[in-house]
């Protein structure tokens, strides 16, 4: 799949889609036309060991590694879509759902919605109420350190 959701209703070639859909804000994913249908019918999980974020101004911006403290695998909330009007036939794409940063506010102004083992099935259950899953993570679940090399 390609990162950067191209909604099913897009009529032109995939490359012609210009809206910024690499991330979907949790606060608006249910209502924005690009994300509304995938939120209802096409939720997915994006497996990860952690993430890298850039902070501040200037060149180069300092990078930070953000990893779960207990080395537990995590998944990010995702939405996906399939468009059928691509020049090559069908094309699938996805986006990551983000939220206010909570514990990560010292590093960035947004953070991915993170799911631990107990919440993954609920996110994928299209009949479940998932609003409670779209909330900032507590600070004690992550280690944030300057980026040196990926350890995941």
Wavefront OBJ file of the C-alpha trace (Angstrom):
o trace
v 0.000 0.000 0.000
v 1.055 3.556 -0.539
v 1.217 6.000 2.344
v -1.040 8.983 1.726
v -4.680 7.980 1.463
v -6.329 8.519 -1.910
v -10.091 8.268 -1.347
v -12.282 5.926 -3.368
v -14.200 8.851 -4.862
v -11.135 10.347 -6.572
v -11.772 10.085 -10.311
v -8.371 10.846 -11.795
v -4.992 9.153 -11.672
v -3.566 8.524 -8.223
v -0.752 10.985 -8.922
v -3.318 13.736 -9.506
v -4.552 13.565 -5.874
v -2.917 16.592 -4.206
v -4.597 16.810 -0.783
v -2.374 16.194 2.247
v -3.680 12.847 3.481
v -0.528 11.293 4.970
v -2.073 11.706 8.422
v -5.697 11.890 9.583
v -6.398 13.963 12.675
v -8.415 11.836 15.089
v -10.604 14.842 15.880
v -11.781 15.038 12.257
v -11.379 11.532 10.818
v -15.078 10.714 11.263
v -16.291 13.791 9.424
v -13.832 14.830 6.691
v -14.914 13.429 3.318
v -11.495 11.884 2.562
v -11.487 9.879 5.810
v -15.163 9.413 6.744
v -15.786 6.208 4.749
v -12.444 4.565 5.652
v -13.093 5.386 9.334
v -16.432 3.548 9.126
v -15.352 0.585 6.997
v -11.591 0.327 6.535
v -9.613 0.615 9.734
v -6.224 -1.053 9.875
v -3.175 -1.451 12.093
v 0.315 -0.228 11.226
v 2.870 -2.395 13.050
v 5.835 -0.551 14.575
v 8.700 -0.845 17.029
v 8.604 2.916 17.655
v 8.922 6.125 15.708
v 11.313 8.938 14.910
v 10.260 12.583 15.168
v 12.003 15.805 14.263
v 11.827 18.779 16.620
v 12.482 22.459 16.361
v 13.765 24.780 13.710
v 16.894 24.979 11.637
v 18.874 22.579 9.546
v 19.267 19.860 10.419
v 16.404 19.515 12.872
v 17.259 17.285 15.828
v 15.675 13.817 15.624
v 14.307 11.810 18.524
v 13.623 8.092 18.828
v 10.375 7.242 20.638
v 10.005 3.618 21.730
v 7.772 1.718 24.147
v 9.530 1.300 27.503
v 8.761 -2.379 27.865
v 9.693 -3.310 24.262
v 6.093 -4.396 23.685
v 5.206 -4.259 19.998
v 2.859 -1.438 19.151
v 0.543 -0.612 16.296
v -0.584 2.760 15.029
v -4.190 3.415 14.092
v -4.604 3.453 10.345
v -7.253 3.911 7.683
v -7.037 2.491 4.185
v -8.830 2.851 0.896
v -8.914 1.281 -2.547
v -9.467 3.398 -5.624
v -10.393 1.729 -8.885
v -9.633 4.527 -11.320
v -5.852 4.445 -11.257
v -3.945 4.292 -14.532
v -2.707 0.854 -13.425
v -6.079 -0.459 -12.221
v -6.752 -0.676 -8.488
v -4.553 1.205 -6.041
v -4.582 0.835 -2.257
v -3.397 3.563 0.063
v -3.405 4.286 3.785
v -3.009 7.014 6.349
v -1.963 7.123 9.996
v -4.390 8.555 12.567
v -2.823 11.238 14.780
v -3.921 12.986 17.956
v -2.766 15.771 20.275
v 0.643 14.710 21.591
v 0.055 14.127 25.301
v 3.289 12.611 26.628
v 5.142 13.532 23.457
v 4.373 17.275 23.530
v 8.034 18.146 24.163
v 8.929 16.554 20.846
v 6.061 17.291 18.426
v 2.627 18.897 18.204
v 0.936 15.651 17.047
v 1.430 11.972 17.842
v 0.193 8.757 16.254
v -2.673 6.962 17.957
v -0.899 3.966 19.513
v -2.541 0.628 20.233
v -1.177 -1.915 22.644
v -2.214 -5.566 22.499
v -5.502 -5.078 24.395
v -6.923 -2.423 22.042
v -6.117 -3.749 18.582
v -9.159 -5.987 18.120
v -11.493 -3.196 19.234
v -10.037 -0.802 16.626
v -10.598 -3.394 13.903
v -14.170 -4.169 15.049
v -16.212 -1.912 12.773
v -19.212 -2.109 15.118
v -17.260 -1.072 18.229
v -17.228 2.408 19.745
v -13.603 3.452 19.297
v -13.805 7.052 20.529
v -12.157 6.067 23.823
v -9.154 4.716 21.936
v -8.390 8.094 20.388
v -6.692 9.667 23.389
v -3.159 10.719 24.262
v -0.739 8.189 25.703
v 0.547 8.473 29.276
v 4.176 9.609 29.561
v 5.358 6.484 31.375
v 4.811 4.208 28.355
v 7.576 5.629 26.144
v 11.278 6.360 26.162
v 12.272 9.484 24.238
v 15.936 9.974 23.461
v 18.069 11.726 20.861
v 18.298 9.736 17.653
v 21.631 7.985 17.203
v 20.722 4.846 15.312
v 17.539 2.853 15.077
v 17.510 0.146 17.731
v 14.112 -1.380 16.896
l 1 2 3 4 5 6 7 8 9 10 11 12 13 14 15 16 17 18 19 20 21 22 23 24 25 26 27 28 29 30 31 32 33 34 35 36 37 38 39 40 41 42 43 44 45 46 47 48 49 50 51 52 53 54 55 56 57 58 59 60 61 62 63 64 65 66 67 68 69 70 71 72 73 74 75 76 77 78 79 80 81 82 83 84 85 86 87 88 89 90 91 92 93 94 95 96 97 98 99 100 101 102 103 104 105 106 107 108 109 110 111 112 113 114 115 116 117 118 119 120 121 122 123 124 125 126 127 128 129 130 131 132 133 134 135 136 137 138 139 140 141 142 143 144 145 146 147 148 149 150 151 152
